[in-house]
Amino acid sequence: MTSDSDVRRRPLTSYVGRAEDENEVRRLLGVGRLVTLTGAGGVGKTRLAAQVASSLTRDFPGGVAVAGLGELRDERLVPRAVADSLGLHDKAGHTDLDAVVAYLRPRRSLLLLDNCEHLRDGSVGLVTALLRDCRDLVVLATSRCSLGLAGEQVLTLPPLAVPDDEITTAEAALTFGAVRLFAERAANVLPAFEVTEGNVADVVRLCRGLDGLPLAIELAAARIRALSPSQIADRVEKNSAVLASGLRMPVERHRTLRATIEWSHSLCTETERLVWARCSVFAGQFELSAVEAVCAEDGGLGSLAVLDAVDGLVDKSVLARIDGTDKVHYRMLRLLREYGGRRLAASGDELTVARKHRDHYARLIAQAADAWFGPGQDEAYERLMAAHADIREALSWSLRAPGESSVALEMATGTIEYWVARGAAWELRDWIDRALDVAPPETQGRARGLAIAALCAALHADLPRARRRLAAAEAIEDEDAAPYIAHASAFVRMLSTEPNSMFRAAEAVRLFGERGDVRRQMHPMFIQGVALAYRGDLPGARALLGSMRRLCEEAGEHRYRSMALFGLGVAEVCFGGDLDEGERCIRAALEIDLRASDVLSAAYRVDGLAWVAARREDWVRAAELFGTAATLWDRCGAEPDVAVTMSHRMFHQATRDALGEGRFQAAFAEGRRRNPHDALSGPPSVPIGEPAMLAPLTPRESEIARLVAAGLSNREIAARLVIARRTVETHLQHISHKLDFVNRTQLAVWVEQRDAARGPL
């Protein structure tokens, strides 16, 4: 299971234990199906929930999923966030909630739903449906208030324990969580720091003054490079006293946290305060280029000043640094973002900054569209993935702001391939539909938007809606929309097995070609090629799909190249062509998909290799490959749709008939246990079983730990295991919590020591 949450994106810092609280959460999870951790912001709900969830993987064989809602500001996207955490693609004829329920219903699973308070209605609706329809599901939620559902077990999380006045030694003080957290975080900033007999009284005074709130302690610890514990404690006490007279808050620790944040803000330079406020517009993680786009001013604040401010905010723990493969990203904890947002609103710059934010992500989408058909495709995809929360925010703002709906429509229709690859075509369809609903009838690009909306509806086999959108597009006299209309029409006709799909696809290919838009020629070319094979023109199909393949190779593009290869394979295997050549094409397509961790495409390709085996009457291998493909379909919550139903059903049934039900099910089950890479090399030479476990890790975590020890990157691990990269990151987060490691080197050394002690496997 995967995660797109705040939990996954937090840095790998050590966890200061809350043993009693952990045990109580585990106890409650054993007696109820919904446990909600409540408490003030900054008290550590997310961290405790993640720690508990990562320790319970053996109790939930169906998996532990972590879905963070902190980046969302739209109730409608709550089910999508959970679907993303499970790695599910959206599915024809099903909502995101339907897909999540279908996946979780047969499994005993734990779902951690983090940061529910600002999306309470959406969270309540989701949890109600899941607990009703998924009998073996347990939900652990974090929220500043309870969800208010029947049977909910609520645990209000207290701050970390702090010493009383009688504690006077460093050794005794460090047995308290608040002091230990301050000591560890301060040592991260100033490695020479430690709690001693000389400073223990001031450290205790400081932790007491901060009421043991983890976030407040971390913010205070960030000042240790410039101030002593005594100086920090003095300033905390002074700031708290000043603020107390102006605050009327029912819970004392709310005042303490507010005072600490205000104090951190007061210690920032004027430029840092400005950048803090403006960065509050970001919903998720962001690059430096995004900060510069939002914060820099012509003739005012320059890029170098912005960089210095970012560096200062990282040093003060206002911004968290996230190290990626080749780029650094930043993110802001939600409480600090909320505070910055209030400052931004008070400044009067909120509208200007929001528009700069939207414009930056509109440019990002346009740049991705330009780079998609070429060697920059992977980088474009990764940048959009990392920016997804802010793309959503930019779209949402454009729909709310008067006169901006046309930009939302342009953004939503800019790179449809990204949304499909992400498995979120339904979400794209929703954004386009919402933009069309609020855009004036005369909006430029409306006909094109309607045609792309029709294409999205067809992707979900919603053919009636697709036809309505097509009719609306055709009713608008807009020559610019003609190739888009032809493309959508061809796809709708192909899915409904109507005549003339080939001719409409050829029209789209011609019109896009006249505009030099090779990227948008690709899918219509695939439709036309398969339609030619279906009509018996195998030479024509080979020529067209071969041309598509060459265009992709010349451009250095791989996703459409995989599609072209698969089309060639289908033509050869299913329409009387060269079986060996068909197998080579499908295998080559699968190799591309496995490198890209494209699970949905890989499912089609492995299914196609099962057809090849069935054509050869290698029935056992066919059944095994159908089993491997079924595992892939399940991983992304999909199934062979109408585009391949005919071939899939024909070969699947032939295999079942040839083997008989018992032998078919045995081979099918064996295939389910195999890695899709085995489809490229034949059956494995030794039986596939679970990897030797490295307690306390699960089998999958053990497998990933060994790959880390072997020097593989997250991307390479994802490709090897055919899982999403965000799934790898989630597993590594769980491993870090279990083993209290902060980097990959520690993990690699630990694995080598454990395996050496175990001896030869």
MARLUM-212732 format. One record per residue (C-alpha): residue in one letter; x, y, z. Coordinates in steps of 0.2 Angstrom, whole numbers. Layout:
! MARLUM-212732
> code / x / y / z
> A / X / Y / Z
...
This chain:
! MARLUM-212732
> code / x / y / z
> M / 0 / 0 / 0
> T / 6 / 18 / -3
> S / 4 / 35 / 4
> D / 3 / 52 / -3
> S / 3 / 60 / 15
> D / 11 / 72 / 27
> V / 18 / 56 / 36
> R / 27 / 50 / 20
> R / 35 / 67 / 16
> R / 41 / 71 / 34
> P / 60 / 70 / 35
> L / 68 / 54 / 43
> T / 71 / 61 / 60
> S / 71 / 50 / 76
> Y / 55 / 46 / 85
> V / 54 / 51 / 103
> G / 44 / 37 / 111
> R / 27 / 38 / 119
> A / 26 / 21 / 126
> E / 10 / 23 / 136
> D / 1 / 32 / 122
> E / 7 / 19 / 109
> N / 1 / 5 / 120
> E / -16 / 13 / 123
> V / -19 / 16 / 104
> R / -15 / -2 / 101
> R / -27 / -7 / 114
> L / -41 / 4 / 107
> L / -37 / -3 / 90
> G / -40 / -20 / 97
> V / -57 / -16 / 104
> G / -64 / -4 / 91
> R / -64 / -2 / 72
> L / -62 / 17 / 72
> V / -49 / 26 / 84
> T / -47 / 45 / 82
> L / -32 / 53 / 90
> T / -37 / 71 / 95
> G / -27 / 85 / 103
> A / -20 / 102 / 100
> G / -11 / 106 / 84
> G / 8 / 102 / 86
> V / 5 / 89 / 100
> G / 11 / 75 / 89
> K / -4 / 66 / 83
> T / 3 / 62 / 66
> R / 19 / 56 / 72
> L / 11 / 44 / 85
> A / -1 / 37 / 73
> A / 12 / 33 / 60
> Q / 23 / 25 / 74
> V / 8 / 14 / 79
> A / 3 / 10 / 61
> S / 20 / 5 / 56
> S / 21 / -7 / 71
> L / 5 / -16 / 66
> T / 9 / -23 / 49
> R / 9 / -41 / 55
> D / -8 / -39 / 63
> F / -15 / -33 / 46
> P / -11 / -45 / 32
> G / -21 / -35 / 20
> G / -9 / -20 / 22
> V / -7 / -4 / 31
> A / -11 / 12 / 21
> V / -8 / 30 / 26
> A / -18 / 43 / 17
> G / -14 / 61 / 22
> L / -27 / 75 / 20
> G / -17 / 89 / 25
> E / -13 / 95 / 7
> L / -31 / 94 / 2
> R / -44 / 109 / 3
> D / -58 / 100 / -7
> E / -70 / 88 / 2
> R / -73 / 80 / -15
> L / -55 / 73 / -16
> V / -55 / 64 / 1
> P / -59 / 47 / -7
> R / -46 / 50 / -21
> A / -33 / 53 / -8
> V / -36 / 36 / -1
> A / -36 / 28 / -18
> D / -19 / 36 / -21
> S / -13 / 29 / -5
> L / -18 / 12 / -11
> G / -10 / 14 / -28
> L / -27 / 12 / -36
> H / -31 / 19 / -53
> D / -49 / 25 / -56
> K / -60 / 13 / -65
> A / -73 / 13 / -78
> G / -91 / 15 / -71
> H / -84 / 16 / -53
> T / -81 / 31 / -41
> D / -65 / 33 / -31
> L / -75 / 27 / -16
> D / -81 / 12 / -26
> A / -63 / 7 / -30
> V / -57 / 9 / -12
> V / -72 / -1 / -5
> A / -69 / -15 / -18
> Y / -50 / -16 / -14
> L / -52 / -16 / 5
> R / -68 / -26 / 7
> P / -59 / -43 / 6
> R / -44 / -38 / 16
> R / -40 / -36 / 34
> S / -32 / -19 / 33
> L / -28 / -3 / 43
> L / -31 / 14 / 36
> L / -22 / 29 / 44
> L / -32 / 44 / 39
> D / -22 / 59 / 44
> N / -27 / 77 / 47
> C / -46 / 76 / 45
> E / -52 / 92 / 54
> H / -52 / 104 / 40
> L / -62 / 91 / 29
> R / -73 / 84 / 42
> D / -88 / 81 / 32
> G / -79 / 72 / 18
> S / -69 / 62 / 31
> V / -85 / 57 / 40
> G / -94 / 51 / 24
> L / -79 / 41 / 19
> V / -76 / 32 / 35
> T / -95 / 29 / 37
> A / -95 / 20 / 20
> L / -79 / 11 / 23
> L / -83 / 4 / 40
> R / -101 / -1 / 34
> D / -95 / -10 / 18
> C / -77 / -17 / 23
> R / -80 / -28 / 38
> D / -62 / -32 / 42
> L / -56 / -14 / 40
> V / -49 / -4 / 55
> V / -47 / 15 / 54
> L / -35 / 26 / 64
> A / -39 / 44 / 61
> T / -30 / 60 / 67
> S / -40 / 76 / 70
> R / -40 / 91 / 81
> C / -58 / 86 / 85
> S / -67 / 69 / 85
> L / -77 / 63 / 70
> G / -93 / 60 / 80
> L / -97 / 43 / 73
> A / -105 / 29 / 83
> G / -92 / 17 / 90
> E / -78 / 29 / 88
> Q / -64 / 27 / 101
> V / -57 / 44 / 105
> L / -40 / 47 / 113
> T / -35 / 65 / 117
> L / -16 / 65 / 115
> P / -7 / 75 / 129
> P / 9 / 84 / 127
> L / 25 / 75 / 130
> A / 30 / 72 / 149
> V / 40 / 86 / 157
> P / 50 / 85 / 173
> D / 44 / 93 / 189
> D / 54 / 105 / 200
> E / 62 / 91 / 209
> I / 71 / 84 / 194
> T / 89 / 91 / 195
> T / 100 / 79 / 186
> A / 103 / 78 / 167
> E / 101 / 59 / 168
> A / 84 / 60 / 177
> A / 78 / 74 / 165
> L / 82 / 64 / 150
> T / 69 / 51 / 155
> F / 55 / 63 / 151
> G / 50 / 64 / 133
> A / 50 / 83 / 131
> V / 68 / 85 / 137
> R / 74 / 70 / 126
> L / 65 / 78 / 111
> F / 74 / 95 / 114
> A / 91 / 87 / 117
> E / 89 / 76 / 101
> R / 83 / 91 / 90
> A / 96 / 103 / 97
> A / 110 / 90 / 94
> N / 104 / 89 / 76
> V / 107 / 108 / 74
> L / 122 / 109 / 85
> P / 131 / 92 / 86
> A / 141 / 97 / 101
> F / 125 / 101 / 112
> E / 120 / 89 / 126
> V / 110 / 91 / 142
> T / 122 / 93 / 156
> E / 122 / 97 / 175
> G / 126 / 115 / 170
> N / 111 / 118 / 159
> V / 98 / 105 / 164
> A / 88 / 117 / 175
> D / 86 / 129 / 160
> V / 81 / 115 / 148
> V / 68 / 109 / 160
> R / 62 / 127 / 163
> L / 61 / 128 / 144
> C / 51 / 112 / 141
> R / 39 / 116 / 155
> G / 37 / 134 / 148
> L / 32 / 125 / 131
> D / 20 / 114 / 140
> G / 29 / 99 / 132
> L / 22 / 102 / 115
> P / 33 / 93 / 102
> L / 31 / 107 / 88
> A / 35 / 121 / 100
> I / 50 / 111 / 107
> E / 56 / 108 / 89
> L / 55 / 127 / 85
> A / 64 / 132 / 100
> A / 78 / 119 / 98
> A / 81 / 126 / 81
> R / 88 / 142 / 90
> I / 101 / 133 / 99
> R / 115 / 138 / 87
> A / 113 / 156 / 92
> L / 106 / 155 / 109
> S / 109 / 145 / 125
> P / 95 / 135 / 134
> S / 94 / 149 / 147
> Q / 92 / 163 / 134
> I / 79 / 153 / 124
> A / 69 / 149 / 140
> D / 70 / 168 / 145
> R / 63 / 173 / 128
> V / 49 / 160 / 128
> E / 43 / 166 / 145
> K / 44 / 184 / 140
> N / 34 / 181 / 124
> S / 21 / 170 / 132
> A / 18 / 183 / 145
> V / 16 / 197 / 132
> L / 4 / 186 / 121
> A / -7 / 180 / 136
> S / -15 / 196 / 139
> G / -21 / 197 / 121
> L / -27 / 179 / 119
> R / -43 / 171 / 124
> M / -41 / 153 / 121
> P / -49 / 139 / 131
> V / -34 / 128 / 131
> E / -18 / 134 / 139
> R / -7 / 124 / 127
> H / -15 / 132 / 112
> R / -9 / 149 / 119
> T / 9 / 141 / 122
> L / 10 / 135 / 104
> R / 4 / 152 / 97
> A / 17 / 161 / 108
> T / 31 / 150 / 101
> I / 26 / 152 / 83
> E / 25 / 171 / 86
> W / 42 / 171 / 94
> S / 49 / 161 / 80
> H / 41 / 174 / 68
> S / 48 / 188 / 78
> L / 66 / 181 / 76
> C / 65 / 180 / 57
> T / 71 / 194 / 46
> E / 59 / 205 / 37
> T / 62 / 196 / 21
> E / 60 / 179 / 29
> R / 43 / 184 / 37
> L / 38 / 190 / 19
> V / 43 / 173 / 11
> W / 35 / 164 / 26
> A / 18 / 172 / 22
> R / 19 / 170 / 4
> C / 24 / 152 / 5
> S / 9 / 148 / 14
> V / 0 / 148 / -2
> F / 8 / 131 / -6
> A / -3 / 116 / -2
> G / 11 / 103 / -4
> Q / 29 / 102 / -7
> F / 37 / 114 / -18
> E / 54 / 118 / -27
> L / 64 / 134 / -26
> S / 59 / 139 / -43
> A / 41 / 139 / -36
> V / 46 / 150 / -21
> E / 55 / 162 / -33
> A / 39 / 163 / -44
> V / 28 / 167 / -30
> C / 39 / 178 / -19
> A / 51 / 187 / -30
> E / 46 / 205 / -36
> D / 51 / 215 / -51
> G / 62 / 229 / -45
> G / 60 / 223 / -27
> L / 64 / 206 / -19
> G / 76 / 197 / -30
> S / 80 / 178 / -32
> L / 95 / 179 / -22
> A / 86 / 187 / -8
> V / 72 / 174 / -9
> L / 86 / 160 / -8
> D / 93 / 168 / 7
> A / 76 / 169 / 15
> V / 72 / 150 / 11
> D / 89 / 145 / 19
> G / 85 / 155 / 35
> L / 68 / 148 / 36
> V / 75 / 130 / 34
> D / 88 / 134 / 48
> K / 73 / 140 / 59
> S / 63 / 124 / 56
> V / 49 / 134 / 48
> L / 52 / 125 / 31
> A / 57 / 107 / 30
> R / 69 / 102 / 17
> I / 65 / 86 / 7
> D / 80 / 79 / -3
> G / 75 / 71 / -19
> T / 84 / 61 / -32
> D / 91 / 77 / -41
> K / 81 / 91 / -33
> V / 77 / 98 / -16
> H / 59 / 102 / -11
> Y / 52 / 111 / 4
> R / 36 / 110 / 13
> M / 28 / 119 / 28
> L / 20 / 110 / 42
> R / 1 / 114 / 42
> L / 1 / 125 / 58
> L / 15 / 136 / 52
> R / 6 / 137 / 35
> E / -10 / 143 / 43
> Y / -1 / 156 / 53
> G / 8 / 162 / 37
> G / -9 / 162 / 28
> R / -16 / 174 / 42
> R / -1 / 185 / 39
> L / -3 / 185 / 20
> A / -22 / 190 / 22
> A / -17 / 204 / 33
> S / -4 / 211 / 21
> G / -17 / 213 / 7
> D / -6 / 203 / -5
> E / -17 / 187 / -5
> L / -24 / 189 / -22
> T / -8 / 194 / -30
> V / 1 / 179 / -22
> A / -12 / 167 / -27
> R / -12 / 172 / -45
> K / 7 / 171 / -45
> H / 5 / 153 / -38
> R / -8 / 148 / -51
> D / 2 / 156 / -65
> H / 18 / 146 / -60
> Y / 8 / 129 / -60
> A / 0 / 134 / -77
> R / 17 / 136 / -84
> L / 23 / 120 / -76
> I / 9 / 110 / -85
> A / 13 / 119 / -102
> Q / 31 / 115 / -100
> A / 27 / 97 / -96
> A / 16 / 96 / -112
> D / 30 / 103 / -122
> A / 42 / 90 / -115
> W / 31 / 75 / -115
> F / 35 / 68 / -132
> G / 53 / 67 / -129
> P / 67 / 62 / -118
> G / 61 / 74 / -104
> Q / 45 / 64 / -102
> D / 50 / 56 / -85
> E / 56 / 72 / -78
> A / 40 / 81 / -83
> Y / 30 / 67 / -75
> E / 40 / 67 / -59
> R / 38 / 86 / -58
> L / 19 / 85 / -60
> M / 18 / 71 / -47
> A / 28 / 81 / -35
> A / 17 / 97 / -38
> H / 0 / 88 / -39
> A / -7 / 96 / -23
> D / -3 / 113 / -29
> I / -9 / 109 / -46
> R / -26 / 105 / -38
> E / -25 / 121 / -27
> A / -21 / 132 / -43
> L / -36 / 124 / -52
> S / -47 / 126 / -37
> W / -42 / 145 / -36
> S / -45 / 148 / -54
> L / -63 / 141 / -53
> R / -67 / 152 / -38
> A / -59 / 168 / -44
> P / -70 / 178 / -56
> G / -64 / 178 / -74
> E / -51 / 164 / -72
> S / -61 / 149 / -77
> S / -53 / 149 / -95
> V / -36 / 147 / -87
> A / -43 / 132 / -77
> L / -49 / 124 / -93
> E / -32 / 127 / -101
> M / -23 / 119 / -87
> A / -34 / 104 / -85
> T / -33 / 100 / -104
> G / -15 / 103 / -106
> T / -7 / 86 / -102
> I / -20 / 73 / -102
> E / -7 / 59 / -102
> Y / -1 / 64 / -85
> W / -18 / 61 / -77
> V / -20 / 45 / -86
> A / -3 / 38 / -81
> R / -7 / 44 / -63
> G / -23 / 34 / -64
> A / -33 / 49 / -61
> A / -43 / 51 / -77
> W / -59 / 53 / -67
> E / -51 / 68 / -57
> L / -46 / 76 / -73
> R / -63 / 73 / -80
> D / -71 / 82 / -65
> W / -59 / 97 / -66
> I / -64 / 99 / -85
> D / -82 / 97 / -81
> R / -81 / 110 / -67
> A / -72 / 122 / -78
> L / -84 / 120 / -92
> D / -99 / 123 / -80
> V / -92 / 140 / -74
> A / -84 / 146 / -90
> P / -95 / 158 / -101
> P / -102 / 150 / -117
> E / -90 / 161 / -128
> T / -74 / 155 / -118
> Q / -60 / 152 / -130
> G / -56 / 133 / -130
> R / -73 / 128 / -125
> A / -76 / 116 / -139
> R / -58 / 108 / -137
> G / -62 / 106 / -118
> L / -79 / 97 / -122
> A / -70 / 86 / -134
> I / -57 / 81 / -121
> A / -71 / 79 / -108
> A / -79 / 67 / -120
> L / -62 / 57 / -122
> C / -61 / 56 / -103
> A / -79 / 50 / -101
> A / -75 / 37 / -114
> L / -60 / 31 / -104
> H / -72 / 26 / -91
> A / -84 / 18 / -103
> D / -97 / 32 / -100
> L / -102 / 32 / -118
> P / -118 / 42 / -116
> R / -110 / 56 / -108
> A / -95 / 55 / -120
> R / -108 / 57 / -134
> R / -117 / 72 / -126
> R / -100 / 81 / -124
> L / -96 / 77 / -142
> A / -112 / 84 / -148
> A / -110 / 100 / -138
> A / -92 / 102 / -145
> E / -98 / 99 / -163
> A / -111 / 112 / -161
> I / -98 / 126 / -158
> E / -90 / 132 / -174
> D / -72 / 131 / -169
> E / -59 / 125 / -181
> D / -46 / 123 / -168
> A / -56 / 109 / -160
> A / -58 / 99 / -175
> P / -44 / 86 / -172
> Y / -49 / 84 / -154
> I / -67 / 81 / -159
> A / -61 / 68 / -172
> H / -50 / 59 / -159
> A / -63 / 58 / -146
> S / -76 / 52 / -159
> A / -64 / 39 / -165
> F / -61 / 32 / -147
> V / -80 / 32 / -143
> R / -84 / 23 / -160
> M / -70 / 10 / -156
> L / -76 / 6 / -139
> S / -94 / 4 / -145
> T / -89 / -6 / -160
> E / -97 / 7 / -171
> P / -91 / 9 / -190
> N / -80 / 23 / -196
> S / -69 / 23 / -180
> M / -54 / 20 / -192
> F / -59 / 35 / -203
> R / -61 / 47 / -188
> A / -45 / 42 / -181
> A / -36 / 45 / -198
> E / -44 / 62 / -198
> A / -37 / 66 / -181
> V / -20 / 60 / -186
> R / -20 / 71 / -202
> L / -26 / 86 / -193
> F / -14 / 85 / -179
> G / 0 / 82 / -191
> E / -5 / 97 / -201
> R / -2 / 107 / -185
> G / 15 / 98 / -181
> D / 7 / 91 / -166
> V / 15 / 74 / -166
> R / 12 / 70 / -148
> R / -7 / 71 / -150
> Q / -6 / 61 / -166
> M / -1 / 45 / -156
> H / -17 / 39 / -148
> P / -27 / 41 / -164
> M / -13 / 33 / -173
> F / -15 / 18 / -161
> I / -34 / 17 / -164
> Q / -32 / 18 / -182
> G / -19 / 4 / -183
> V / -29 / -8 / -172
> A / -44 / -4 / -182
> L / -35 / -8 / -198
> A / -30 / -25 / -191
> Y / -48 / -28 / -185
> R / -54 / -25 / -203
> G / -41 / -38 / -210
> D / -28 / -26 / -216
> L / -14 / -33 / -207
> P / -1 / -25 / -218
> G / -9 / -8 / -216
> A / -9 / -10 / -197
> R / 9 / -15 / -197
> A / 14 / 0 / -207
> L / 5 / 13 / -197
> L / 9 / 6 / -180
> G / 27 / 4 / -186
> S / 27 / 22 / -191
> M / 21 / 27 / -174
> R / 34 / 17 / -166
> R / 48 / 25 / -176
> L / 41 / 42 / -172
> C / 43 / 38 / -154
> E / 60 / 31 / -155
> E / 66 / 46 / -165
> A / 59 / 58 / -152
> G / 66 / 48 / -137
> E / 49 / 45 / -130
> H / 44 / 28 / -122
> R / 26 / 28 / -115
> Y / 18 / 30 / -133
> R / 32 / 18 / -139
> S / 25 / 5 / -127
> M / 8 / 8 / -134
> A / 14 / 6 / -152
> L / 23 / -10 / -148
> F / 8 / -17 / -139
> G / -3 / -12 / -154
> L / 9 / -21 / -165
> G / 8 / -36 / -154
> V / -11 / -37 / -153
> A / -11 / -36 / -172
> E / 0 / -50 / -174
> V / -7 / -61 / -160
> C / -25 / -58 / -162
> F / -27 / -56 / -181
> G / -17 / -70 / -189
> G / 0 / -62 / -190
> D / 17 / -68 / -185
> L / 16 / -75 / -167
> D / 34 / -74 / -163
> E / 35 / -56 / -169
> G / 19 / -52 / -159
> E / 27 / -59 / -143
> R / 43 / -49 / -146
> C / 33 / -33 / -147
> I / 23 / -36 / -132
> R / 39 / -41 / -122
> A / 47 / -25 / -127
> A / 32 / -15 / -122
> L / 32 / -24 / -105
> E / 51 / -20 / -103
> I / 47 / -1 / -105
> D / 32 / -2 / -93
> L / 42 / -11 / -79
> R / 56 / 2 / -80
> A / 43 / 16 / -78
> S / 34 / 6 / -65
> D / 18 / 9 / -75
> V / 7 / -5 / -67
> L / -8 / -2 / -77
> S / 1 / -4 / -94
> A / 11 / -19 / -88
> A / -6 / -27 / -84
> Y / -11 / -26 / -102
> R / 6 / -32 / -108
> V / 7 / -47 / -96
> D / -11 / -51 / -101
> G / -5 / -51 / -119
> L / 9 / -63 / -116
> A / -4 / -75 / -109
> W / -13 / -74 / -126
> V / 3 / -78 / -134
> A / 5 / -94 / -123
> A / -13 / -99 / -126
> R / -10 / -97 / -145
> R / 4 / -109 / -143
> E / -7 / -121 / -132
> D / 6 / -119 / -118
> W / -9 / -119 / -106
> V / -1 / -120 / -90
> R / 10 / -105 / -94
> A / -5 / -95 / -101
> A / -14 / -98 / -84
> E / 1 / -92 / -74
> L / 2 / -77 / -84
> F / -16 / -73 / -82
> G / -13 / -75 / -64
> T / 2 / -63 / -64
> A / -9 / -50 / -74
> A / -23 / -52 / -62
> T / -12 / -46 / -48
> L / -7 / -31 / -58
> W / -25 / -27 / -62
> D / -29 / -28 / -43
> R / -14 / -17 / -38
> C / -21 / -3 / -48
> G / -40 / -7 / -45
> A / -43 / -10 / -64
> E / -48 / -25 / -75
> P / -47 / -28 / -94
> D / -59 / -15 / -100
> V / -68 / -15 / -116
> A / -53 / -11 / -127
> V / -46 / -29 / -124
> T / -61 / -38 / -118
> M / -64 / -49 / -133
> S / -46 / -56 / -134
> H / -44 / -57 / -115
> R / -61 / -67 / -113
> M / -57 / -78 / -128
> F / -40 / -84 / -123
> H / -44 / -84 / -104
> Q / -59 / -96 / -108
> A / -49 / -107 / -120
> T / -35 / -109 / -106
> R / -48 / -113 / -93
> D / -57 / -126 / -105
> A / -40 / -134 / -109
> L / -34 / -136 / -91
> G / -50 / -139 / -82
> E / -55 / -129 / -67
> G / -43 / -137 / -54
> R / -27 / -136 / -64
> F / -32 / -119 / -71
> Q / -34 / -112 / -53
> A / -18 / -120 / -47
> A / -8 / -112 / -61
> F / -17 / -96 / -60
> A / -13 / -95 / -41
> E / 5 / -99 / -45
> G / 6 / -84 / -57
> R / -2 / -73 / -44
> R / 14 / -76 / -33
> R / 26 / -71 / -46
> N / 35 / -55 / -50
> P / 30 / -48 / -67
> H / 48 / -48 / -72
> D / 47 / -67 / -73
> A / 35 / -65 / -88
> L / 51 / -59 / -98
> S / 62 / -73 / -94
> G / 50 / -88 / -92
> P / 45 / -97 / -76
> P / 58 / -94 / -62
> S / 70 / -108 / -59
> V / 66 / -110 / -41
> P / 49 / -108 / -32
> I / 44 / -91 / -28
> G / 41 / -88 / -9
> E / 42 / -74 / 3
> P / 59 / -67 / 6
> A / 67 / -71 / 22
> M / 61 / -59 / 35
> L / 72 / -47 / 45
> A / 62 / -45 / 61
> P / 54 / -33 / 65
> L / 51 / -29 / 46
> T / 38 / -37 / 36
> P / 42 / -48 / 21
> R / 40 / -33 / 9
> E / 50 / -21 / 20
> S / 63 / -34 / 21
> E / 64 / -36 / 2
> I / 65 / -17 / 1
> A / 78 / -15 / 14
> R / 89 / -28 / 5
> L / 88 / -18 / -11
> V / 93 / -2 / -2
> A / 108 / -12 / 5
> A / 112 / -17 / -13
> G / 113 / 1 / -18
> L / 97 / 3 / -28
> S / 88 / 20 / -28
> N / 70 / 22 / -24
> R / 66 / 22 / -43
> E / 76 / 7 / -46
> I / 67 / -3 / -32
> A / 50 / 3 / -39
> A / 55 / -4 / -56
> R / 62 / -20 / -49
> L / 46 / -24 / -38
> V / 34 / -16 / -51
> I / 26 / -4 / -38
> A / 24 / 14 / -37
> R / 39 / 25 / -31
> R / 28 / 32 / -18
> T / 25 / 15 / -11
> V / 43 / 12 / -9
> E / 45 / 29 / 0
> T / 30 / 23 / 12
> H / 39 / 7 / 16
> L / 55 / 16 / 20
> Q / 46 / 28 / 31
> H / 39 / 13 / 41
> I / 56 / 5 / 42
> S / 64 / 21 / 48
> H / 51 / 22 / 62
> K / 53 / 3 / 67
> L / 72 / 4 / 67
> D / 74 / 22 / 72
> F / 86 / 25 / 58
> V / 89 / 42 / 49
> N / 97 / 37 / 33
> R / 100 / 23 / 20
> T / 118 / 20 / 26
> Q / 112 / 15 / 43
> L / 99 / 3 / 35
> A / 112 / -5 / 23
> V / 124 / -8 / 37
> W / 110 / -16 / 48
> V / 104 / -27 / 34
> E / 122 / -33 / 30
> Q / 125 / -37 / 49
> R / 108 / -46 / 50
> D / 111 / -57 / 35
> A / 129 / -60 / 40
> A / 123 / -67 / 57
> R / 110 / -77 / 48
> G / 123 / -86 / 37
> P / 120 / -92 / 19
> L / 102 / -92 / 14
